[in-house]
């Protein structure tokens, strides 16, 4: 989350590693019932380079079509993670420029992948009341 605004920098490349580790745990009386004594790297499973904001989409599941407008609730369901996590993902995508806000439905922002055309105005719902 802290790196979201620095991603469009031309001299920055982030390399994300998926690793396999072994933890050495020692029992203890207090919650959670163990303490981690050491972690051992046993292998590197995958490597992903992030050079442009659009590269962030490669970190999300490819089973979903990200061209369609989505909210954080939709994002949560598509990545099968809690809504709080989906909010952080949406924040990173938005602040890096990988997606943009096109409207609002209730209290949730509607996002689209940057570079895609927004949906017609009839799709974007607004919660305004009173004369206007």
C-alpha positions, -999 to 999 in steps of 0.1 A, spaced: 0 0 0 28 24 8 44 19 -27 12 26 -46 21 62 -55 57 55 -65 49 28 -91 46 51 -121 83 62 -116 104 55 -147 135 44 -128 117 19 -104 110 -18 -109 96 -39 -82 103 -76 -83 78 -97 -63 88 -132 -53 65 -161 -44 86 -181 -19 83 -214 -1 94 -212 36 97 -235 65 89 -220 100 104 -234 132 78 -229 159 83 -233 196 53 -239 219 42 -214 245 13 -209 269 -1 -176 256 -21 -172 224 -14 -182 196 2 -212 213 35 -209 196 63 -185 188 83 -184 155 119 -191 162 132 -190 127 121 -190 90 141 -209 64 138 -201 26 134 -234 8 127 -222 -27 115 -195 -50 83 -205 -68 76 -175 -90 89 -141 -99 69 -111 -111 83 -77 -122 62 -46 -118 75 -18 -140 42 0 -150 9 4 -131 -8 -19 -156 15 -47 -145 -4 -48 -112 -32 -66 -130 -10 -96 -134 -11 -101 -96 -49 -106 -96 -66 -138 -108 -70 -141 -145 -104 -158 -142 -122 -124 -140 -127 -99 -167 -112 -67 -152 -125 -46 -182 -160 -45 -166 -167 -19 -139 -163 -32 -104 -167 -21 -68 -146 -32 -38 -174 -57 -30 -171 -72 -65 -133 -72 -62 -136 -90 -29 -157 -117 -45 -135 -121 -76 -103 -125 -56 -120 -145 -28 -106 -123 0 -123 -100 27 -136 -66 17 -110 -49 38 -83 -65 17 -101 -56 -15 -102 -20 -4 -64 -19 -1 -61 -36 -35 -84 -10 -51 -65 18 -33 -32 5 -48 -47 2 -83 -62 37 -81 -32 55 -67 -8 39 -91 -30 48 -121 -39 12 -131 -76 19 -126 -98 50 -123 -131 59 -106 -160 64 -129 -188 68 -105 -204 57 -73 -232 33 -62 -243 38 -27 -211 44 -7 -189 23 -30 -168 37 -58 -171 22 -92 -137 14 -108 -126 5 -143 -92 -5 -157 -74 26 -169 -76 28 -206 -110 13 -209 -141 34 -218 -165 41 -189 -200 25 -190 -229 47 -200 -241 72 -174 -272 50 -168 -249 24 -151 -236 49 -126 -259 54 -97 -257 84 -74 -271 88 -39 -281 124 -39 -313 136 -24 -331 170 -25 -336 194 -53 -311 193 -79 
